[in-house]
């Protein structure tokens, strides 16, 4: 098997793993400590009426999920592992096109 094909397979495997792992937080919101917010305001005749949430600096937003602490840990861990894996691939295939 050529080095080019091995590199392609490695890149596809890393991408596929990242895509699969990205579905975990959406399906385990309670585990990650995420909570559903009803939004911070609604437009009424060019003014805002507060409905409850001012999370995130008091900016207005639509109903959405706010991340819990474990969600941020998951994201940072995934980012770190991706960077480590990409560096490993570069080192492994650094002389591929020389």
C-alpha distances in whole Angstrom, upper triangle without the diagonal:
4,7,8,7,7,10,11,11,13,15,16,16,19,21,21,22,25,26,27,28,31,32,34,37,38,38,40,42,45,42,41,45,45,48,49,52,54,54,56,59,59,61,65,66,64,65,63,64,62,61,60,57,56,53,51,54,56,54,55,52,51,51,48,46,46,44,45,44,41,39,39,38,35,34,35,32,30,30,30,27,25,26,25,21,21,22,20,17,18,19,15,14,17,16,13,16,18
4,5,5,6,9,10,11,13,14,16,17,19,20,21,23,25,26,27,29,31,33,34,37,38,39,40,42,45,43,42,45,45,48,49,51,54,53,56,58,59,60,64,65,63,64,62,63,61,60,59,56,55,52,50,53,55,53,54,51,51,50,47,46,46,43,45,44,41,39,39,38,35,34,34,32,29,29,29,26,24,24,24,20,19,20,18,15,16,17,14,11,14,13,10,12,14
4,5,5,6,9,10,10,12,14,15,16,18,20,21,23,24,26,27,29,31,32,35,36,37,38,41,43,41,39,43,43,46,47,49,52,51,53,55,56,58,62,63,61,61,59,61,59,58,57,53,53,50,47,50,52,50,51,49,49,48,45,43,44,41,42,41,38,37,36,35,32,31,31,29,26,26,26,23,21,21,20,17,16,17,15,12,12,13,10,8,11,10,7,9,12
4,5,5,6,9,10,11,12,14,16,17,18,20,21,23,24,26,27,30,31,34,35,36,37,39,42,40,39,42,42,45,46,48,50,49,51,53,54,55,59,61,58,59,57,59,57,56,55,52,51,48,46,48,50,48,49,46,46,46,43,42,42,40,41,40,38,36,35,34,32,30,30,29,26,25,25,23,20,21,20,17,16,17,16,12,12,14,12,9,11,11,7,9,12
4,5,5,6,9,10,11,12,14,15,16,18,20,21,22,24,26,28,30,32,33,34,36,38,41,39,37,41,40,44,44,47,49,48,51,53,53,55,58,60,58,59,57,58,57,55,54,51,51,48,45,48,50,48,49,46,46,45,42,41,41,39,40,39,37,35,35,34,31,30,30,28,25,25,25,23,20,21,21,17,16,18,17,13,15,16,13,11,14,14,11,13,16
4,5,5,6,9,10,10,12,14,15,16,18,20,21,22,24,27,28,30,32,33,34,36,39,36,35,39,39,42,43,45,48,48,50,52,53,55,58,60,58,58,56,57,56,54,53,50,50,46,44,47,49,47,48,45,45,45,41,40,40,37,38,37,35,33,33,31,29,28,28,26,23,23,23,20,18,19,18,15,14,16,14,10,12,14,10,9,13,13,10,13,16
4,5,5,6,9,10,11,12,14,15,17,18,20,21,23,25,27,29,30,31,33,35,37,35,34,37,37,40,41,43,46,45,47,49,50,52,56,57,55,55,53,55,53,52,51,47,47,44,41,44,46,44,45,43,43,42,39,37,37,35,36,35,33,31,30,29,27,25,25,24,21,20,20,18,15,16,16,12,11,13,11,8,9,11,9,7,11,12,9,11,15
4,5,5,6,9,10,11,12,14,15,16,18,20,21,23,25,28,29,30,31,33,36,34,33,37,36,39,40,42,44,44,46,48,48,50,54,55,53,54,52,53,52,50,49,46,46,43,40,43,45,43,44,41,41,40,37,36,36,34,35,35,32,30,30,29,26,25,25,24,21,21,21,19,16,17,17,14,13,15,14,11,12,15,13,11,14,15,12,14,17
4,6,5,6,9,10,10,12,14,15,16,18,20,22,23,26,27,28,30,32,35,32,31,35,35,38,39,41,43,43,46,48,49,50,54,56,54,54,52,53,51,50,49,46,46,43,41,43,46,44,44,41,41,40,37,35,36,33,34,34,31,29,29,28,25,24,25,23,20,20,21,18,16,17,17,14,13,16,14,11,14,16,13,12,16,17,14,17,20
4,5,5,6,9,10,11,12,14,15,16,18,21,22,24,26,27,28,30,33,30,29,33,33,36,37,39,42,42,44,46,47,49,53,55,53,53,51,52,50,49,47,44,44,40,38,41,43,42,42,40,39,39,35,34,34,31,32,31,28,27,27,25,22,22,22,20,17,17,17,14,12,14,14,10,10,12,11,8,11,13,11,11,14,16,14,16,19
4,5,5,6,9,10,11,12,14,15,17,19,21,23,24,26,27,29,32,30,28,32,31,34,35,37,40,39,41,43,44,46,50,52,49,50,48,49,47,46,45,41,41,38,36,38,41,39,39,37,36,36,33,31,31,29,30,30,27,25,25,24,21,20,20,19,16,16,16,14,11,13,13,10,9,12,11,8,11,14,12,11,14,16,14,16,19
4,6,5,6,8,10,10,12,14,15,17,19,22,23,24,25,27,31,29,27,31,30,33,34,36,38,38,41,43,44,45,49,51,49,49,47,48,46,45,44,41,41,38,36,39,41,39,39,36,36,35,32,30,31,29,30,30,27,25,25,25,22,20,21,20,17,17,18,16,13,15,16,12,12,15,15,12,14,17,16,15,18,20,17,19,23
4,5,5,6,9,10,10,12,14,16,17,20,21,22,24,26,29,26,25,29,29,32,33,35,38,38,41,43,44,46,49,52,50,50,47,48,46,45,44,40,41,37,36,39,41,39,39,36,36,35,31,30,30,28,29,28,25,23,24,23,20,19,20,18,15,16,17,14,12,15,15,11,12,15,14,12,15,17,15,15,19,21,19,21,24
4,6,5,6,9,10,11,12,15,16,18,20,21,22,24,27,25,23,27,26,30,31,33,36,36,38,40,42,44,47,49,47,47,45,46,44,43,41,38,38,34,32,35,38,36,37,34,34,33,29,27,28,25,26,25,23,21,21,20,17,16,16,15,11,12,13,10,8,11,11,8,9,12,12,10,13,15,14,15,18,20,19,21,24
4,5,5,6,9,10,11,13,15,17,18,20,21,23,26,24,23,26,25,28,29,31,34,33,36,38,39,41,44,46,45,45,42,43,42,40,39,36,36,33,31,34,36,34,34,31,31,30,27,25,26,24,25,25,23,20,20,20,17,15,17,16,12,13,15,12,9,12,14,11,11,14,15,13,15,18,17,17,20,22,20,22,25
4,5,5,6,9,10,12,14,16,17,18,20,22,25,23,22,26,25,28,29,31,33,34,36,38,39,41,45,47,45,45,43,44,42,40,39,36,37,34,32,35,37,35,35,32,31,30,27,25,26,24,25,25,23,20,21,21,17,16,18,17,13,15,17,14,12,15,16,13,14,18,17,15,18,21,20,20,22,25,23,25,28
4,5,5,6,9,10,11,14,16,16,17,20,22,20,19,23,23,26,27,30,32,33,35,38,39,41,45,47,46,45,43,43,41,39,38,35,35,32,31,34,36,34,35,32,31,30,26,24,25,22,23,23,20,18,19,18,14,14,16,14,10,13,14,11,10,14,14,12,13,16,16,15,18,20,19,20,23,25,24,26,29
4,5,5,6,9,10,12,14,15,16,18,21,19,18,21,20,24,25,27,30,30,32,35,36,38,42,44,42,42,39,40,38,37,35,32,32,29,27,30,32,31,31,28,28,27,23,21,22,19,20,20,18,15,16,16,12,11,13,12,8,10,12,10,8,12,13,11,12,16,16,15,18,20,20,21,23,26,24,26,29
4,6,5,7,10,12,12,14,16,17,21,19,18,21,20,23,24,26,28,28,31,33,34,36,40,42,41,41,38,39,37,35,34,31,32,29,27,30,32,30,30,27,26,25,22,20,21,19,21,21,19,16,17,18,14,13,16,15,11,13,16,14,12,15,17,15,15,19,19,18,21,23,23,23,25,28,26,28,31
4,5,6,8,11,11,12,14,16,19,17,17,20,19,22,23,26,28,29,32,34,35,38,41,44,42,42,39,40,38,36,35,32,32,29,28,32,33,32,32,28,27,26,22,20,21,19,20,21,18,16,18,17,14,14,16,15,12,14,17,14,13,17,18,16,17,21,21,20,23,25,24,25,27,30,28,30,34
4,5,6,8,10,11,12,14,16,15,14,17,17,20,21,24,27,28,30,33,34,37,40,43,41,41,38,38,36,34,33,30,30,27,26,29,31,30,30,27,26,25,21,18,19,16,17,17,14,12,14,14,10,10,13,11,9,12,14,12,12,15,16,15,17,20,20,20,22,24,24,25,27,30,29,31,34
4,6,7,8,10,11,12,16,15,13,16,15,18,19,21,24,24,27,29,31,33,37,39,38,37,35,35,33,31,30,27,27,24,23,26,28,27,27,23,23,21,18,15,16,14,16,16,14,11,13,13,10,9,13,12,9,11,14,13,12,16,18,17,18,21,21,21,23,26,26,27,29,32,30,32,35
4,6,6,7,9,11,14,13,12,16,14,17,18,20,23,24,27,29,30,33,36,39,38,37,34,34,32,30,29,26,27,25,24,28,29,27,27,23,22,20,17,15,16,14,16,17,15,12,15,15,12,12,16,15,13,15,18,17,16,20,21,20,21,24,25,24,27,29,29,30,32,35,33,35,38
4,6,5,6,9,11,10,10,13,13,16,17,20,23,24,27,30,31,34,37,40,39,38,35,35,32,30,29,26,27,24,24,27,29,28,28,24,23,21,17,15,16,13,14,15,12,10,13,13,10,11,14,14,12,15,17,16,16,20,21,20,22,25,25,25,28,30,29,31,33,36,35,37,40
4,5,5,6,9,8,7,10,9,12,14,17,19,21,23,26,28,31,34,37,36,35,32,31,29,27,25,22,23,20,20,24,25,24,24,21,20,18,14,11,12,10,10,12,10,7,10,11,8,10,13,13,12,15,17,17,17,20,22,21,23,26,26,27,29,31,31,32,34,38,36,38,41
4,6,6,10,10,9,11,9,12,12,15,18,19,22,25,26,29,32,35,34,33,30,30,28,25,24,21,23,20,20,24,25,24,23,20,18,16,12,10,12,11,12,15,13,10,13,15,12,13,16,17,15,17,20,20,20,23,25,24,25,28,29,29,31,34,34,34,36,40,38,40,43
4,6,9,9,10,12,11,13,14,17,19,21,25,27,28,31,34,37,37,36,33,32,30,27,26,24,25,23,23,27,28,27,26,23,21,18,15,12,14,13,14,16,14,12,16,16,14,15,19,18,17,20,22,21,21,25,26,25,27,30,30,30,33,35,35,36,38,41,40,41,45
4,6,5,7,9,9,11,13,17,19,21,24,27,29,32,35,38,38,36,33,32,29,27,25,23,24,22,22,26,27,27,26,23,22,19,16,12,13,12,11,13,11,10,14,14,12,14,17,17,16,19,21,21,21,25,26,25,27,30,30,31,33,35,35,36,38,42,41,43,46
4,5,5,6,5,8,9,13,16,18,21,24,25,29,32,35,34,33,29,28,26,23,21,19,21,18,19,23,23,23,23,20,18,15,12,9,10,9,9,11,10,9,12,14,12,14,17,17,17,19,22,22,22,25,27,27,28,31,32,32,35,36,37,38,40,43,42,44,47
4,5,5,6,8,10,14,17,19,22,25,27,30,33,37,36,34,31,29,26,24,21,19,21,19,20,24,24,25,24,22,21,17,15,11,11,10,9,11,10,10,14,15,14,16,19,19,19,22,24,24,25,28,29,29,31,33,34,35,37,39,39,41,42,46,45,47,50
4,5,8,11,14,17,20,22,24,28,30,33,36,40,39,37,33,32,29,27,24,22,23,20,21,25,26,26,27,24,23,20,17,13,13,11,9,10,8,9,12,12,11,14,16,16,17,20,21,21,22,25,26,26,28,31,31,32,35,36,36,38,40,43,42,45,47
4,6,9,12,15,19,20,22,26,28,31,34,38,36,35,31,30,27,25,23,20,21,18,18,22,23,23,24,21,21,18,15,11,10,8,6,7,5,5,9,9,8,11,13,13,14,17,18,19,20,23,24,24,26,28,29,30,32,34,34,36,38,41,41,43,45
4,7,10,13,16,18,20,23,26,29,32,35,34,32,29,28,24,22,19,17,18,15,16,20,21,22,22,20,20,17,14,10,9,7,4,7,7,7,10,11,11,13,16,16,17,19,21,22,23,26,27,28,29,31,32,34,36,37,38,40,41,45,44,46,48
4,7,10,13,15,17,20,22,26,29,32,31,29,26,25,22,19,17,15,16,13,14,18,18,19,19,16,16,13,10,6,6,5,5,8,9,7,10,12,12,13,16,17,18,19,22,23,23,26,27,28,29,31,33,34,35,37,38,40,41,44,44,45,48
4,6,10,12,14,17,20,23,26,29,29,27,23,22,19,16,14,12,14,12,13,17,17,17,17,15,14,11,8,6,5,7,7,11,12,11,13,16,16,17,19,21,21,23,25,26,27,29,31,32,33,35,36,37,39,41,42,43,44,48,47,49,51
4,7,9,12,15,17,20,23,26,26,24,21,19,17,14,12,11,13,12,14,17,16,16,15,12,11,7,6,4,6,9,11,14,15,14,16,19,19,19,22,23,23,25,27,28,29,31,33,33,34,37,38,39,40,43,43,44,46,49,48,50,52
4,5,8,11,13,17,19,23,22,21,17,16,13,10,9,7,10,9,12,14,13,13,12,9,8,5,5,6,7,10,12,16,18,16,17,21,21,20,23,25,25,26,29,30,30,32,35,35,36,38,40,41,42,44,45,46,47,51,50,51,54
4,7,9,10,14,16,20,20,18,15,13,11,8,8,7,11,11,14,16,14,13,11,9,7,4,7,9,10,14,16,20,21,19,21,24,24,24,27,29,29,29,32,34,33,35,38,38,39,41,43,43,45,47,48,49,50,53,52,53,56
4,6,8,11,14,18,17,15,12,11,9,7,7,6,8,9,11,13,11,10,7,5,5,4,7,9,10,14,16,20,22,20,21,24,24,23,26,29,28,29,32,33,33,34,37,38,38,40,42,43,44,46,48,48,49,52,51,52,55
4,7,10,13,16,15,13,9,8,6,6,6,4,6,8,10,11,8,7,5,6,7,8,10,12,12,16,18,21,23,22,22,25,26,25,27,30,30,30,33,35,34,36,38,40,40,42,44,44,45,48,49,50,50,54,53,54,56
4,7,9,13,12,9,6,5,5,5,7,8,9,12,13,13,10,9,6,7,8,9,12,15,16,19,22,24,27,25,25,29,29,28,30,33,33,33,36,38,37,38,41,42,42,44,47,47,48,50,52,52,52,56,55,56,58
4,6,10,10,8,6,6,7,7,10,11,12,15,17,17,13,12,8,9,8,10,14,17,18,22,24,27,30,27,28,32,32,30,33,36,35,35,38,40,39,40,43,44,44,46,48,48,49,52,53,53,54,57,56,57,59
4,6,6,6,5,7,9,11,14,15,15,18,19,18,15,13,10,11,11,13,17,20,21,25,27,30,33,30,31,34,35,33,35,38,37,37,40,42,41,42,45,46,45,48,50,50,51,54,55,55,55,58,57,57,60
4,6,5,6,7,10,12,15,17,18,21,22,21,18,16,13,14,14,16,20,23,24,28,31,34,36,34,34,38,38,36,39,42,41,41,44,46,45,46,49,50,49,51,54,54,54,57,59,59,59,62,61,61,64
4,6,8,10,13,15,19,20,20,24,24,23,20,18,16,17,17,20,23,27,27,31,34,37,39,37,37,41,41,39,41,44,44,43,46,48,47,48,51,52,51,53,56,56,56,59,61,60,61,64,63,62,65
4,7,10,13,16,18,19,19,22,22,21,18,16,13,15,16,19,22,25,26,30,32,35,37,35,35,39,39,37,39,42,41,41,44,46,45,45,49,50,49,51,54,53,53,56,58,58,58,61,60,60,62
4,7,10,13,15,16,16,19,20,19,15,14,12,14,15,18,21,24,24,28,30,33,36,34,33,37,38,36,38,41,41,40,43,45,44,45,48,49,48,50,53,53,53,56,58,58,58,61,60,60,63
4,6,9,12,13,12,16,17,16,12,11,9,11,12,15,18,21,21,24,27,30,32,30,30,34,35,33,35,38,38,37,40,42,42,42,46,47,46,48,51,51,51,54,56,56,56,59,59,59,61
4,6,9,11,12,15,17,17,13,13,10,12,13,14,17,20,21,24,26,29,32,30,30,34,35,33,35,38,38,38,41,43,43,44,47,48,47,49,52,52,53,55,57,57,58,61,60,61,63
4,6,8,9,12,15,14,10,11,9,11,12,13,16,18,18,21,23,26,29,27,27,31,32,31,33,36,36,36,38,41,40,41,44,45,45,47,50,50,51,53,55,55,56,59,59,59,62
4,7,9,12,15,15,12,12,10,11,11,11,14,16,16,20,21,24,27,25,26,30,30,30,32,34,34,35,38,39,39,41,43,44,45,47,49,49,50,53,54,55,55,59,58,59,61
4,7,9,13,13,10,12,10,11,12,11,13,14,14,17,18,21,24,23,24,27,28,27,29,32,32,33,35,37,37,39,41,42,43,45,47,48,49,51,52,53,54,57,57,58,60
4,6,9,10,8,9,8,9,10,10,11,12,11,14,15,18,21,20,20,23,25,24,26,29,29,29,32,34,34,35,38,39,39,41,43,44,45,47,49,50,50,54,53,54,57
4,6,7,4,6,7,9,11,12,12,13,11,14,16,18,21,20,20,23,24,23,25,28,28,28,31,33,33,34,37,38,38,40,42,43,44,46,48,49,49,52,52,53,55
4,6,6,8,9,9,12,12,11,11,9,11,12,14,17,16,16,19,21,20,21,24,25,25,27,29,30,30,33,35,35,36,39,40,41,43,44,45,46,49,49,50,52
4,6,7,9,10,13,13,12,12,9,11,13,14,17,16,14,18,20,18,19,22,23,22,25,27,27,28,31,32,32,34,36,37,38,40,42,43,43,46,46,47,49
4,6,9,11,14,16,15,16,13,15,16,17,21,19,18,21,23,21,22,25,26,25,27,30,30,30,33,35,35,36,39,40,40,42,44,45,45,48,48,49,51
4,7,9,12,14,14,16,14,16,18,19,23,21,20,24,25,24,25,28,29,28,30,33,33,33,36,38,37,39,42,42,43,45,47,48,48,51,51,52,54
4,6,10,12,13,15,13,16,18,20,23,21,20,24,25,23,24,28,28,27,30,32,32,32,35,37,36,38,41,41,41,44,46,46,46,50,49,50,52
4,7,10,11,14,13,17,19,22,24,22,22,26,26,24,26,29,29,28,31,34,33,34,37,38,37,39,42,42,43,46,47,47,48,51,50,51,53
4,7,8,11,11,14,17,20,22,20,20,24,24,22,24,27,27,26,30,32,31,32,35,36,35,38,40,40,41,44,45,45,46,49,48,49,51
4,6,10,11,15,18,21,23,20,21,25,24,23,25,28,27,27,31,32,31,33,36,36,36,38,41,41,42,44,46,46,46,50,49,49,52
4,7,9,13,16,19,21,18,20,23,23,22,25,27,26,27,30,31,31,33,35,36,36,38,40,40,42,44,45,46,47,50,49,50,53
4,6,10,13,16,17,15,16,20,19,18,21,23,23,23,26,28,27,29,32,32,32,35,37,37,38,41,42,42,43,47,46,47,49
4,6,9,13,14,11,13,16,16,15,18,20,20,21,24,25,25,27,29,30,30,33,35,35,36,39,40,40,42,45,44,45,48
4,7,10,12,10,11,14,14,14,16,19,19,19,22,24,24,26,28,29,30,32,33,34,36,38,39,40,41,44,44,45,48
4,7,8,6,7,10,11,10,13,15,15,16,19,20,21,23,25,26,27,29,30,31,33,35,36,37,38,42,41,43,45
4,6,5,7,9,10,11,13,15,16,17,19,20,22,23,25,26,28,29,31,32,34,35,36,38,39,43,42,44,46
4,5,5,6,9,10,11,12,14,16,17,18,20,21,23,24,26,27,29,30,32,33,35,36,37,41,41,43,45
4,5,5,6,9,10,10,12,14,15,16,18,20,21,22,24,26,27,28,30,31,32,34,35,39,39,41,43
4,5,5,6,9,10,11,12,14,15,16,18,20,21,22,24,26,27,29,30,31,33,34,38,37,39,41
4,5,5,6,8,10,11,12,14,15,17,18,20,21,23,24,26,27,29,30,32,32,36,36,38,40
4,5,5,6,8,10,10,12,14,15,16,18,20,21,22,24,26,27,28,30,31,35,35,37,39
4,6,5,6,9,10,11,12,14,15,16,18,20,21,22,24,26,27,28,30,33,33,35,37
4,5,5,6,9,10,10,12,14,15,16,18,20,21,23,24,25,27,28,31,31,33,35
4,5,5,6,9,10,11,12,14,15,17,18,20,21,23,24,26,26,30,30,32,34
4,5,5,6,8,10,11,12,14,15,16,18,20,21,22,24,25,29,29,31,33
4,5,5,6,9,10,10,12,14,15,16,18,20,21,22,24,27,27,29,31
4,6,5,6,9,10,11,12,14,15,17,18,20,21,22,26,25,27,29
4,5,5,6,9,10,11,12,14,15,17,18,20,21,24,25,27,29
4,5,5,6,9,10,10,12,14,15,16,18,19,23,23,25,27
4,5,5,6,9,10,10,12,14,15,16,18,21,21,23,25
4,5,5,6,8,10,11,12,14,15,16,20,20,22,23
4,6,5,6,9,10,11,12,14,15,19,19,22,23
4,5,5,6,9,10,10,12,14,17,17,20,22
4,5,5,6,9,10,11,12,15,15,17,19
4,5,5,6,9,10,10,14,15,17,18
4,5,5,6,9,10,13,14,17,18
4,5,5,6,8,11,11,14,16
4,5,5,5,9,9,12,13
4,6,5,8,10,13,13
4,6,8,9,12,13
4,6,5,8,10
4,6,8,8
4,6,5
4,6
4
